[in-house]
Amino acid sequence: MRFSALDRFQHALAISVRRHFSFLGFVAVLVPLVLCCFDGCWIEVLLRENEQLRVVEKLRLVEIQLPLPPDSIFARYQNYDSMSFTQRYSPRMGYVSSLIDSLNGDLPDSLRIDTLAIDYSLQDFGEAGRNRNILIISSAYFVAYDSPEILRSIIFHEFGHLAYERLPESSRERFVALWLLMKRNALFYLFREGEYSGNARFGGHPEDSPAELFASAFNLLRNQPEQFFSRMRYVEEIHRGAIGEIAAMTSVPVSFDE
């Protein structure tokens, strides 16, 4: 039986997504079982508060890129468990699930995203990724942003990775050469998603690899094409051919419908 993302996201939430324990989660779950047995609940509170402070301080390092102050983000996180989160953000998750289903198109079963999973760990704030057929999204994109445009950009970026994987070997080799050309001429700034409206400010890292450049271009050229090409006016003529080639390679649908 084939499950769509919409069919399964409730189940993914119920099993508390990603099935890994961050240190914060470890403290919250195990410390009450151990320390309280020795009448040391004050130690439990101390450890949890120290961990919370550490996470907030980590967010303060990137505060300029956040939509809310770190303390406000942390306060919002404290208001939600999996049940209350589902009740509050069910419409947004339905939107994301429908978008995933539309982008799955005619992908083979081995590549289809059939499960949407929400990661509640504050330590993984702003993370998103794919594990086989599961798309994992940080709850931060709901709790801190709550923007359909930003959710859309995340989904398109991840499907950009799928598109890159399906490129013929010759096309992938050419794209590696284009990535090296962008690196040599310091042109990655054109593809940093965080510099475009409708994207999280810390989004996109095209300098990391050809696959990341492809995924960023895939998102931008489908969702912010006008913004992207308006920036081309400031690029030297000698580089426009290569950038146009990237645009052509990432704008042509690769075996899925929009």
Sequence and secondary structure as in RCSB ss.txt:
>XXXX:A:sequence
MRFSALDRFQHALAISVRRHFSFLGFVAVLVPLVLCCFDGCWIEVLLRENEQLRVVEKLRLVEIQLPLPPDSIFA
RYQNYDSMSFTQRYSPRMGYVSSLIDSLNGDLPDSLRIDTLAIDYSLQDFGEAGRNRNILIISSAYFVAYDSPEI
LRSIIFHEFGHLAYERLPESSRERFVALWLLMKRNALFYLFREGEYSGNARFGGHPEDSPAELFASAFNLLRNQP
EQFFSRMRYVEEIHRGAIGEIAAMTSVPVSFDE
>XXXX:A:secstr
    HHHHHHHHHHTTGGG   HHHHHHHHHHHHGGGGT HHHHHHHHHHHHHHHHHHHHTTGGGSSS HHHHHH
HHHT  HHHHHHHHHHHHHHHHHHHHHHHTT  TTT   EEEEE  GGGTT EEEETTEEEEETHIIIII  HHH
HHHHHHHHHHHHHHHTS HHHHHHHHHHHHHHHHTT GGGG GGGSTTS TT   TTS HHHHHHHHHHHHHH H
HHHHHHGGGS HHHHHHHHHHHHHHHS  S   
